[in-house]
Amino acid sequence: MSRRPSRGLIAAATATAAVAATAALLPSAGASAASLPQARVFMVNPVQSSGDQSLADHKDAASDIPASAYATVTLRNLDASGALSGRWAAVRSETGKPAAVAGAGSYDRSDDEFEQVMAYFWVNEAQEYLQGLGFGSELPGANDRVQPVRLNQWGADNSFFTDKKAEIRFGKGGVDDAEDAEVIVHEYGHAVHNAQVPGFGSSPEAGAIGEAFGDYLAVEVGSNAVTKYGWPMKADLACVGDWDSTGYSAAPHCLRRIDGTKTYADVEGEVHADGEIWSRALFDIRGKLGARTADRIIVNAQFGFAADTTFEDAALKTVATAQKMYGTTAANAVRDAFRARAIPGV
C-alpha cells in the first residue's frame, strides 16, 4: 500500500509466523510519566499542530520546523533492551544509526533516529487506542502483537505493509514518511486488517476498503492523541497526511480526505481513489454514533470480512455488527452512512 494515489497496493497474501516474544517489559500501567523514558515527537504532524501551510521540507533541516511543533512524551511498553522495542512495536533502521531510548528526548527531524522514535511512539499509540476500545480484552485482539517496523528499507519515498514478515516499511525522500504520524498509523491500519483477516485486500474493492480504513484510523488515532495530550489542532480533521503531502499537493495540503462526496458511481478501479467512498462512510458513522461506538463497530465488523470482500458484503457485515453490538438505532445509522455512498444492496 502506500501514500500517494499513484502507488500500488501491497496486498497481504498469507498468514505469517508469530513474532518472537520481547524481553521483560518496563513498568507501564500505573507508572508515573516521570518514571518512563521521555521522547520528542511531532504532535501528529507540524502542519496540523501549527496550521502553517507554508512549512516545507529542505532535506531534513531542523530549522524549517518550529520547536513548538514538538511535544515531549513518554515511551510506554518498552522492553529492557534499550532499543525501540517493546510489547507492541519493534523498530529498526537500515540507513542510519539505530535510535537509543536514552537519546529519544533529544532527537529532532535532522536526525535519522527521530523517525524511529516517531514510528515506535505512534505504533504503540495506535495499539493502545484499539486496546482502549476493548480489543484484546472484551473483544478479540486486533493486531495485539509486536509489530515489526523497518525504516528506509528501499531508500525511496514510499511506505507499505508487507505480509512477508508482517512488517511495515517506511521510506524516505521529501518529507520522510515516518515524520508524519498519519502516514505511520495508515500503514498500521493495513497490519490490523491483515491480522484480522490474513490476505485481506485481494480484490479491488477489498483493497480500497484497506486504504480507507488506514486513512480513517490515522485520523482517529491522531484526534484521540490531540484530546488526550491537550495538543493543538489547527488544520482540518478530515485531511490525512498534511505534512507528508506538502511536496506534492497544493495548500491546504492533504494526501487524501475522508469527508469527500464520492459515491459508488465514482468507482474507477484504483484503490486509493475508491477508498475515499468507504472512508467517507466511516467518517459519517463516527459523526452519528461518536468515535468510540463507531470504532468498536467498524473494527469488530472487519473480523467477518472476506479477504476479497466487496463494498456491499462489507457494508452489510458492518450493519449486522452494529445491530448485534448496539441495536437497531445504531444499525440504522450505519446503514444510512453506506446508503449515502450509494453502495448497492444495503
VENTA-V23501 format. One record per residue. RES is the residue in one small letter. PSI is psi in whole degrees, -180 to 180 (NA if undefined). BURIAL is I if it has 9 or more other ideal C-beta (glycine too) atoms within 8 Angstrom, else O. D_CENTER is the distance of its C-alpha to the mean C-alpha in Angstrom with 2 decimals. Layout:
((RES | PSI | BURIAL | D_CENTER) (RES | PSI | BURIAL | D_CENTER))
This chain:
((m | 158 | I | 12.21) (s | -159 | I | 11.62) (r | -54 | I | 11.34) (r | 147 | I | 14.84) (p | -22 | O | 16.54) (s | -10 | O | 19.16) (r | 149 | I | 17.20) (g | 156 | O | 17.75) (l | 131 | I | 15.54) (i | 99 | I | 15.69) (a | 134 | I | 16.34) (a | 140 | I | 16.47) (a | -23 | O | 20.15) (t | 157 | O | 21.21) (a | 152 | O | 20.53) (t | 162 | I | 20.39) (a | 151 | O | 22.39) (a | 146 | O | 21.18) (v | 141 | I | 20.20) (a | 149 | O | 23.15) (a | 146 | O | 23.31) (t | 174 | I | 22.82) (a | 173 | O | 25.57) (a | 138 | O | 26.41) (l | 145 | I | 23.82) (l | 163 | I | 24.71) (p | 140 | O | 25.28) (s | -70 | I | 22.34) (a | 126 | O | 23.35) (g | -11 | O | 26.17) (a | 144 | O | 26.15) (s | 155 | O | 26.60) (a | -36 | O | 24.21) (a | -25 | O | 27.13) (s | -7 | O | 27.53) (l | 155 | I | 24.07) (p | 143 | I | 23.18) (q | 150 | I | 22.16) (a | 157 | I | 19.79) (r | 132 | I | 19.15) (v | 165 | I | 15.71) (f | 144 | I | 14.83) (m | 81 | I | 14.38) (v | -77 | I | 10.95) (n | 158 | I | 12.98) (p | -26 | I | 16.78) (v | -44 | I | 17.29) (q | -42 | I | 15.58) (s | -27 | I | 17.45) (s | -26 | I | 20.70) (g | 6 | O | 20.93) (d | 102 | O | 22.64) (q | -5 | I | 22.02) (s | -6 | O | 24.50) (l | 140 | I | 22.46) (a | 153 | O | 22.47) (d | 133 | I | 21.86) (h | 73 | O | 25.16) (k | 48 | O | 24.53) (d | 23 | O | 22.51) (a | 125 | I | 25.28) (a | -31 | O | 24.71) (s | -14 | O | 27.18) (d | -12 | O | 25.07) (i | 128 | I | 22.71) (p | 151 | O | 24.41) (a | -27 | O | 24.36) (s | -11 | O | 23.28) (a | -14 | I | 19.74) (y | 151 | I | 19.27) (a | 150 | I | 19.14) (t | 125 | O | 20.57) (v | 168 | I | 18.58) (t | 144 | O | 19.36) (l | 110 | I | 17.84) (r | 159 | I | 17.91) (n | 24 | I | 18.48) (l | 155 | I | 19.85) (d | -172 | I | 22.61) (a | 16 | O | 25.96) (s | -20 | O | 25.67) (g | -6 | O | 25.10) (a | 176 | I | 22.20) (l | 74 | I | 18.44) (s | 138 | I | 18.51) (g | -153 | I | 18.31) (r | -36 | I | 17.55) (w | -9 | I | 13.84) (a | 148 | I | 13.45) (a | 112 | I | 16.05) (v | 136 | I | 15.68) (r | 155 | I | 18.41) (s | 143 | I | 19.43) (e | -6 | O | 21.98) (t | 37 | O | 23.01) (g | 178 | I | 23.69) (k | 140 | O | 24.77) (p | 136 | I | 22.82) (a | 143 | I | 21.60) (a | 140 | I | 23.62) (v | -36 | I | 22.65) (a | -26 | O | 25.96) (g | 2 | I | 25.07) (a | -21 | I | 21.56) (g | -5 | I | 23.06) (s | -11 | O | 24.79) (y | 148 | I | 22.46) (d | -177 | I | 21.59) (r | -13 | I | 20.01) (s | -12 | O | 23.26) (d | 133 | O | 22.68) (d | -32 | I | 20.79) (e | -26 | I | 20.09) (f | -43 | I | 18.04) (e | -34 | I | 15.08) (q | -42 | I | 15.45) (v | -45 | I | 15.48) (m | -46 | I | 12.34) (a | -45 | I | 10.56) (y | -50 | I | 12.33) (f | -45 | I | 11.90) (w | -30 | I | 8.17) (v | -44 | I | 7.75) (n | -42 | I | 10.71) (e | -41 | I | 9.62) (a | -44 | I | 6.82) (q | -36 | I | 9.72) (e | -35 | I | 12.21) (y | -45 | I | 10.81) (l | -41 | I | 11.27) (q | -39 | I | 14.53) (g | -23 | O | 15.59) (l | -6 | I | 15.47) (g | 0 | I | 17.87) (f | 125 | I | 16.03) (g | -4 | I | 18.01) (s | -88 | O | 21.01) (e | -22 | O | 22.39) (l | 161 | I | 19.96) (p | 150 | O | 19.09) (g | 143 | O | 16.52) (a | 92 | I | 13.12) (n | 36 | I | 12.43) (d | 76 | I | 14.44) (r | 177 | I | 15.63) (v | 120 | I | 15.50) (q | 113 | I | 12.67) (p | 135 | I | 14.43) (v | 129 | I | 12.99) (r | 130 | I | 15.43) (l | 142 | I | 15.70) (n | 35 | I | 17.90) (q | -44 | I | 18.93) (w | -6 | O | 20.47) (g | 26 | O | 21.15) (a | 160 | O | 19.85) (d | 73 | O | 17.43) (n | 145 | I | 15.07) (s | 150 | I | 12.01) (f | 164 | I | 11.38) (f | 136 | I | 11.23) (t | 140 | I | 14.85) (d | -6 | I | 16.67) (k | -40 | O | 19.54) (k | 21 | O | 18.41) (a | 47 | I | 15.18) (e | 145 | I | 13.83) (i | 134 | I | 11.02) (r | 129 | I | 13.00) (f | 135 | I | 12.51) (g | -174 | I | 15.41) (k | 168 | I | 17.60) (g | 133 | O | 19.76) (g | -138 | I | 19.87) (v | 116 | I | 17.09) (d | 136 | I | 15.74) (d | -38 | I | 12.15) (a | 9 | I | 11.14) (e | -10 | I | 12.89) (d | 115 | I | 10.18) (a | -32 | I | 7.45) (e | -29 | I | 5.69) (v | -43 | I | 6.31) (i | -50 | I | 5.34) (v | -33 | I | 1.77) (h | -49 | I | 3.07) (e | -35 | I | 5.40) (y | -31 | I | 4.73) (g | -38 | I | 5.00) (h | -38 | I | 8.12) (a | -38 | I | 9.25) (v | -48 | I | 9.31) (h | -45 | I | 11.29) (n | -34 | I | 13.50) (a | -36 | I | 14.29) (q | -43 | I | 15.30) (v | 96 | I | 17.22) (p | 132 | I | 18.17) (g | 11 | I | 18.41) (f | 139 | I | 16.30) (g | 22 | I | 16.37) (s | 8 | I | 20.00) (s | 161 | I | 21.23) (p | -43 | O | 20.45) (e | -36 | I | 19.50) (a | -40 | I | 17.35) (g | -41 | I | 15.60) (a | -40 | I | 15.18) (i | -39 | I | 13.79) (g | -44 | I | 11.14) (e | -41 | I | 10.21) (a | -46 | I | 10.58) (f | -39 | I | 8.48) (g | -45 | I | 5.39) (d | -45 | I | 6.73) (y | -45 | I | 7.78) (l | -38 | I | 5.14) (a | -45 | I | 3.89) (v | -43 | I | 7.66) (e | -47 | I | 8.44) (v | -41 | I | 7.11) (g | -45 | I | 8.57) (s | -41 | I | 11.53) (n | -41 | I | 12.18) (a | -40 | I | 12.38) (v | -45 | I | 14.67) (t | -45 | O | 16.84) (k | -42 | O | 16.97) (y | -5 | I | 17.94) (g | 31 | O | 19.89) (w | 155 | I | 18.24) (p | 148 | O | 19.32) (m | 109 | I | 17.45) (k | 16 | O | 19.70) (a | 171 | I | 17.80) (d | 128 | O | 16.96) (l | -41 | O | 14.23) (a | -4 | I | 13.72) (c | 130 | I | 13.31) (v | 132 | I | 10.10) (g | 45 | I | 10.43) (d | -41 | I | 13.81) (w | -47 | I | 14.63) (d | -33 | I | 13.60) (s | 5 | I | 15.54) (t | -28 | I | 18.66) (g | -11 | O | 20.46) (y | 16 | O | 20.39) (s | 152 | O | 20.20) (a | 154 | O | 22.81) (a | 143 | O | 22.46) (p | 131 | I | 20.77) (h | 131 | I | 18.09) (c | 134 | I | 15.21) (l | -52 | I | 13.37) (r | 171 | I | 13.45) (r | 155 | I | 14.10) (i | 16 | I | 13.44) (d | 31 | O | 17.01) (g | -179 | I | 19.07) (t | 9 | O | 22.35) (k | 149 | I | 22.12) (t | 179 | I | 23.71) (y | -26 | I | 24.38) (a | -17 | O | 27.33) (d | 5 | O | 25.07) (v | 130 | O | 23.66) (e | 0 | O | 24.29) (g | 10 | O | 22.92) (e | 124 | O | 20.09) (v | -37 | I | 16.73) (h | -43 | I | 14.76) (a | -47 | I | 17.69) (d | -26 | I | 18.21) (g | -24 | I | 14.67) (e | -21 | I | 15.53) (i | -51 | I | 18.07) (w | -42 | I | 15.86) (s | -34 | I | 13.15) (r | -38 | I | 16.23) (a | -43 | I | 17.55) (l | -41 | I | 14.58) (f | -37 | I | 14.84) (d | -38 | I | 18.55) (i | -44 | I | 18.33) (r | -45 | I | 16.50) (g | -32 | O | 19.31) (k | -34 | I | 21.96) (l | -9 | I | 21.01) (g | 154 | O | 18.94) (a | -47 | I | 15.37) (r | -51 | O | 16.32) (t | -46 | I | 18.58) (a | -46 | I | 16.50) (d | -32 | I | 13.43) (r | -41 | I | 15.90) (i | -50 | I | 17.45) (i | -50 | I | 14.55) (v | -42 | I | 13.05) (n | -38 | I | 16.65) (a | -32 | I | 17.87) (q | -23 | I | 15.66) (f | -25 | O | 17.82) (g | 3 | O | 20.65) (f | 146 | I | 19.37) (a | 155 | O | 21.27) (a | -30 | I | 19.68) (d | 36 | O | 21.38) (t | 159 | I | 21.12) (t | 165 | O | 22.21) (f | -44 | I | 20.98) (e | -51 | I | 24.13) (d | -40 | I | 23.77) (a | -38 | I | 20.15) (a | -45 | I | 21.16) (l | -39 | I | 24.24) (k | -38 | I | 22.45) (t | -40 | I | 20.17) (v | -46 | I | 23.38) (a | -37 | I | 25.15) (t | -42 | I | 22.52) (a | -42 | I | 22.79) (q | -45 | I | 26.56) (k | -40 | O | 26.60) (m | -39 | I | 24.42) (y | -4 | I | 25.67) (g | -174 | O | 28.57) (t | -39 | O | 29.84) (t | -45 | O | 28.73) (a | -42 | I | 25.03) (a | -40 | I | 25.59) (n | -38 | O | 27.39) (a | -42 | I | 24.64) (v | -45 | I | 22.14) (r | -43 | I | 24.86) (d | -37 | I | 25.61) (a | -40 | I | 22.08) (f | -35 | I | 22.28) (r | -34 | I | 25.90) (a | -23 | I | 25.10) (r | 4 | I | 23.17) (a | 35 | O | 26.37) (i | 125 | I | 24.76) (p | 150 | O | 27.94) (g | 3 | O | 29.35) (v | NA | I | 27.48))
